[in-house]
């Protein structure tokens, strides 16, 4: 039971509200329980109990954070943990193995079963029509019925039949890749002539970047991931009303999802704006999801809850569009 608990508890991420969770034994960042992460030579302050003890009226207690944690953990807490210090709600646990944040037995079983990673080469095997099972009498007869080698299995295959099979396969391939083309011929020479005269319809959309108002600044942001999750990066740039570049930044952020990368770049852009006091500022993002979340039209997913909270706090305290 204790071994299972050690594996499962790292899948619970606490979303900060009141800050009543334990500082050392609860997972609030991507690092896990800080009690097991801090190096042995670093002295643990046992007097710290709740996360709220690390806060003051304005935010994090910088001096207490530096004294209580190593530099890497200190930076991680400032970047990953964000809460309003609200006394109305207790801290909320989120199950990070599901997108909804709710616990499920199937997701816990996938963690505890220790399944070996699937070999990607298996996905390239052709399995259509194959029979998988024990070698029985029916299996032996079915293998004989699927002849692939006339010299070994007997039978006869004509040249015309091979040409027909190849043409049919190529015809199906063209229908799948180009489903909008009508009356695709079956014979390969006619398909060649069809594509030689084919002119695709190119749809273009004109996108113009508009200058901000005089005296304003505009911050364009973008984040992307290669996979879900996958290697991710983000970038943003700030320009003035004349279109001149004021500042630009790009950063790789490791394995994450597309929406997390876009949320992080918004936080980075607003943080830079606050530090340099670019006033006023227009923020632009291509993420419809984040726009709906920030405007309060959609519910915030748990895995970007901390970043959205910080975004809303920055937007409420500064004049920003």
C-alpha positions as CSV (number, residue, x, y, z in Angstrom):
1,X,0.0,0.0,0.0
2,X,2.8,2.4,0.9
3,X,4.6,1.7,-2.4
4,X,1.4,2.3,-4.4
5,X,0.9,5.6,-2.5
6,X,4.4,6.8,-3.3
7,X,3.7,6.3,-7.0
8,X,0.2,7.7,-7.1
9,X,0.6,10.8,-4.9
10,X,2.9,12.4,-7.6
11,X,-0.1,12.5,-9.9
12,X,-2.0,14.8,-7.5
13,X,-1.4,18.5,-8.1
14,X,-2.8,21.0,-5.7
15,X,-4.4,24.2,-7.0
16,X,-3.8,27.0,-4.7
17,X,-6.7,29.0,-3.2
18,X,-6.4,29.5,0.5
19,X,-2.9,28.1,0.8
20,X,-3.7,25.6,3.6
21,X,-1.7,22.7,2.1
22,X,1.5,21.5,3.6
23,X,4.7,23.2,2.3
24,X,6.8,20.0,2.3
25,X,4.6,17.0,1.7
26,X,2.1,18.1,-1.0
27,X,2.7,18.4,-4.7
28,X,2.1,22.0,-5.9
29,X,4.7,22.2,-8.7
30,X,5.9,19.7,-11.3
31,X,8.7,18.7,-8.9
32,X,6.6,16.6,-6.5
33,X,6.8,16.6,-2.8
34,X,9.5,19.2,-1.8
35,X,10.5,17.1,1.2
36,X,12.0,14.5,-1.1
37,X,13.3,16.9,-3.7
38,X,15.5,19.2,-1.5
39,X,19.1,18.1,-1.3
40,X,20.1,16.3,1.9
41,X,22.7,19.0,2.8
42,X,20.0,21.7,2.7
43,X,18.5,22.4,6.1
44,X,14.7,22.1,6.2
45,X,12.7,24.7,8.1
46,X,10.3,22.5,10.1
47,X,8.5,25.6,11.4
48,X,6.9,26.2,8.0
49,X,3.7,24.3,7.7
50,X,1.2,25.9,5.3
51,X,1.9,27.6,1.9
52,X,0.2,30.7,3.2
53,X,3.1,31.2,5.6
54,X,5.3,32.0,2.6
55,X,3.1,34.9,1.5
56,X,2.7,38.4,2.7
57,X,0.2,41.1,1.7
58,X,1.8,41.9,-1.7
59,X,2.8,38.4,-2.8
60,X,5.6,35.9,-2.1
61,X,7.9,36.6,0.9
62,X,11.2,36.9,-1.1
63,X,13.5,36.7,1.9
64,X,11.7,33.7,3.4
65,X,11.7,31.8,0.0
66,X,15.5,32.3,-0.4
67,X,16.2,31.1,3.1
68,X,13.8,28.1,2.9
69,X,14.6,26.6,-0.5
70,X,17.5,26.2,-2.9
71,X,17.6,28.6,-5.9
72,X,16.2,26.1,-8.4
73,X,13.1,25.3,-6.2
74,X,12.7,29.0,-5.4
75,X,12.5,29.9,-9.1
76,X,10.1,27.0,-9.7
77,X,7.7,28.1,-7.0
78,X,7.6,31.7,-8.3
79,X,6.9,30.5,-11.9
80,X,4.5,27.6,-11.3
81,X,2.6,28.4,-8.1
82,X,0.1,31.2,-8.3
83,X,-2.9,31.8,-6.0
84,X,-5.0,34.8,-4.8
85,X,-4.6,34.1,-1.1
86,X,-8.4,33.8,-0.9
87,X,-9.8,32.7,2.4
88,X,-13.1,31.5,0.9
89,X,-11.9,28.3,-0.7
90,X,-9.7,25.4,0.4
91,X,-6.9,24.3,-1.9
92,X,-8.2,21.9,-4.6
93,X,-6.5,18.6,-5.6
94,X,-6.3,17.9,-9.3
95,X,-5.6,14.5,-10.8
96,X,-3.1,15.3,-13.6
97,X,-3.5,11.9,-15.4
98,X,-6.9,13.0,-16.8
99,X,-7.7,16.1,-18.7
100,X,-10.7,16.8,-16.5
101,X,-8.6,16.7,-13.3
102,X,-10.9,14.1,-11.8
103,X,-9.7,10.8,-10.4
104,X,-10.4,7.6,-12.4
105,X,-9.5,4.0,-11.5
106,X,-8.4,3.3,-15.1
107,X,-5.8,6.1,-15.0
108,X,-4.5,4.9,-11.7
109,X,-4.3,1.3,-13.0
110,X,-2.2,2.5,-16.0
111,X,0.3,4.0,-13.6
112,X,0.5,1.0,-11.3
113,X,0.7,-1.7,-13.9
114,X,4.1,-0.5,-15.2
115,X,3.4,-1.3,-18.8
116,X,6.4,-1.2,-21.0
117,X,6.4,1.5,-23.7
118,X,4.9,0.4,-27.1
119,X,7.4,-0.2,-29.8
120,X,6.6,2.4,-32.6
121,X,7.6,-0.2,-35.2
122,X,4.5,-2.2,-34.4
123,X,2.2,0.5,-35.7
124,X,3.8,0.1,-39.2
125,X,2.7,-3.6,-39.5
126,X,0.0,-4.4,-42.0
127,X,-2.7,-6.3,-40.1
128,X,-5.8,-6.0,-42.3
129,X,-7.4,-9.4,-42.9
130,X,-4.8,-11.2,-40.8
131,X,-5.9,-13.9,-38.3
132,X,-4.3,-13.8,-34.9
133,X,-4.5,-16.8,-32.7
134,X,-3.1,-20.2,-31.8
135,X,-2.0,-22.6,-34.5
136,X,-5.0,-24.9,-34.8
137,X,-6.4,-27.0,-37.6
138,X,-8.6,-24.1,-38.9
139,X,-5.6,-21.8,-38.6
140,X,-3.5,-24.1,-40.8
141,X,-6.2,-24.2,-43.4
142,X,-6.6,-20.5,-43.4
143,X,-2.9,-20.0,-44.0
144,X,-3.1,-22.2,-47.1
145,X,-6.0,-20.2,-48.4
146,X,-4.0,-17.0,-48.4
147,X,-1.4,-17.8,-51.0
148,X,1.3,-15.3,-51.6
149,X,4.0,-17.4,-53.3
150,X,2.9,-19.5,-56.2
151,X,6.2,-21.5,-56.3
152,X,5.7,-22.4,-52.6
153,X,2.0,-22.7,-52.2
154,X,1.0,-23.6,-55.8
155,X,-1.5,-22.0,-58.0
156,X,-1.2,-19.5,-60.9
157,X,-1.1,-15.7,-61.0
158,X,-1.4,-13.9,-64.3
159,X,0.3,-10.7,-65.3
160,X,-3.0,-9.0,-66.0
161,X,-4.2,-9.8,-62.5
162,X,-1.1,-8.2,-60.9
163,X,-1.6,-5.1,-63.0
164,X,-5.3,-5.0,-62.0
165,X,-4.4,-5.3,-58.3
166,X,-1.8,-2.5,-58.5
167,X,-4.2,-0.2,-60.4
168,X,-6.9,-0.8,-57.9
169,X,-4.6,-0.1,-55.0
170,X,-3.4,3.2,-56.5
171,X,-7.0,4.1,-57.3
172,X,-8.0,3.7,-53.7
173,X,-4.9,5.7,-52.6
174,X,-5.9,8.6,-54.8
175,X,-9.4,8.5,-53.6
176,X,-8.2,8.7,-50.0
177,X,-5.6,11.5,-50.6
178,X,-7.8,13.6,-52.9
179,X,-11.5,12.9,-51.9
180,X,-12.7,16.1,-53.6
181,X,-11.7,15.0,-57.1
182,X,-14.7,13.5,-59.1
183,X,-14.5,10.6,-61.5
184,X,-11.0,9.4,-60.8
185,X,-10.0,6.9,-63.5
186,X,-9.1,3.3,-62.6
187,X,-6.1,2.9,-64.9
188,X,-2.8,4.3,-63.9
189,X,-1.9,6.0,-67.3
190,X,-5.2,7.9,-67.2
191,X,-4.5,8.9,-63.5
192,X,-1.2,10.3,-64.7
193,X,-2.9,12.4,-67.4
194,X,-5.5,13.6,-64.8
195,X,-2.9,14.9,-62.4
196,X,-0.8,16.5,-65.1
197,X,-3.7,18.7,-66.0
198,X,-4.9,19.2,-62.4
199,X,-4.7,22.7,-61.0
200,X,-5.5,23.0,-57.3
201,X,-7.6,25.8,-56.0
202,X,-5.5,28.0,-53.8
203,X,-7.4,29.9,-51.1
204,X,-5.6,32.9,-49.8
205,X,-6.5,35.0,-46.7
206,X,-4.9,38.4,-46.3
207,X,-3.7,39.1,-42.8
208,X,-2.5,42.6,-42.0
209,X,-0.7,43.7,-38.8
210,X,-2.2,47.0,-37.7
211,X,-0.2,49.6,-35.9
212,X,-1.2,50.4,-32.3
213,X,-2.4,53.8,-31.4
214,X,0.0,56.6,-30.9
215,X,1.8,56.2,-27.6
216,X,0.6,52.6,-27.3
217,X,2.6,49.3,-27.5
218,X,1.6,46.0,-29.1
219,X,2.8,42.6,-28.0
220,X,2.3,39.7,-30.4
221,X,2.6,36.2,-28.8
222,X,2.8,32.6,-30.1
223,X,3.5,29.2,-28.6
224,X,3.5,25.8,-30.1
225,X,4.3,22.2,-29.3
226,X,5.3,19.3,-31.6
227,X,3.0,16.6,-30.3
228,X,0.5,16.4,-27.4
229,X,2.5,16.7,-25.3
230,X,5.8,17.3,-27.1
231,X,8.9,19.6,-27.4
232,X,7.5,23.1,-27.0
233,X,8.7,26.7,-27.3
234,X,7.2,30.2,-27.3
235,X,8.1,33.7,-28.4
236,X,6.8,37.2,-28.2
237,X,7.7,40.7,-29.5
238,X,6.8,44.2,-28.5
239,X,6.5,47.0,-31.0
240,X,5.7,50.7,-30.7
241,X,3.2,52.8,-32.6
242,X,5.7,53.4,-35.4
243,X,6.1,49.6,-35.9
244,X,9.7,49.6,-34.5
245,X,10.7,46.5,-32.6
246,X,11.2,47.3,-28.9
247,X,11.9,43.8,-27.5
248,X,11.7,40.1,-28.6
249,X,12.2,36.9,-26.8
250,X,12.0,33.2,-27.6
251,X,12.4,30.2,-25.2
252,X,12.2,26.4,-25.3
253,X,10.1,25.0,-22.4
254,X,10.5,21.3,-22.8
255,X,7.7,18.8,-23.0
256,X,4.2,20.3,-22.7
257,X,1.1,21.0,-24.7
258,X,0.1,23.7,-27.2
259,X,-2.3,25.5,-24.9
260,X,0.2,25.5,-22.0
261,X,2.8,27.1,-24.3
262,X,0.4,29.8,-25.4
263,X,-0.6,30.5,-21.8
264,X,3.0,30.8,-20.7
265,X,3.9,33.2,-23.4
266,X,1.0,35.5,-22.4
267,X,2.3,35.5,-18.8
268,X,5.9,36.2,-20.0
269,X,4.7,39.1,-22.2
270,X,2.6,40.7,-19.5
271,X,5.3,40.3,-16.9
272,X,7.8,42.0,-19.2
273,X,5.3,44.8,-19.8
274,X,4.9,45.3,-16.0
275,X,8.6,45.3,-15.4
276,X,9.4,47.8,-18.1
277,X,6.1,49.8,-17.5
278,X,5.0,49.9,-21.2
279,X,1.8,51.7,-20.8
280,X,-0.7,51.1,-22.4
281,X,-0.3,47.8,-24.1
282,X,-2.3,45.7,-26.6
283,X,-1.8,41.9,-26.3
284,X,-2.5,39.7,-29.3
285,X,-2.9,35.9,-29.3
286,X,-4.1,33.4,-31.9
287,X,-5.6,31.1,-29.3
288,X,-9.4,31.2,-29.2
289,X,-9.4,29.0,-26.1
290,X,-7.4,31.5,-24.1
291,X,-9.5,34.4,-25.3
292,X,-12.7,32.6,-24.2
293,X,-11.1,31.7,-20.8
294,X,-9.8,35.2,-20.1
295,X,-13.2,36.8,-21.0
296,X,-14.9,34.4,-18.6
297,X,-16.9,32.6,-21.3
298,X,-15.2,29.2,-20.8
299,X,-14.2,27.3,-17.7
300,X,-10.4,27.3,-17.0
301,X,-8.7,23.9,-17.4
302,X,-6.9,22.8,-14.3
303,X,-3.5,22.4,-16.0
304,X,-3.4,26.2,-16.8
305,X,-5.3,27.4,-13.8
306,X,-2.2,29.0,-12.1
307,X,-1.2,30.8,-15.3
308,X,-4.7,32.1,-16.0
309,X,-4.9,33.3,-12.4
310,X,-1.7,35.3,-12.8
311,X,-2.9,36.6,-16.2
312,X,-6.2,37.9,-14.8
313,X,-4.3,39.5,-11.9
314,X,-2.0,41.3,-14.3
315,X,-4.9,42.4,-16.5
316,X,-6.8,43.7,-13.5
317,X,-4.0,45.8,-12.1
318,X,-2.7,47.2,-15.5
319,X,-4.4,48.9,-18.4
320,X,-4.0,46.2,-21.1
321,X,-6.2,45.0,-23.9
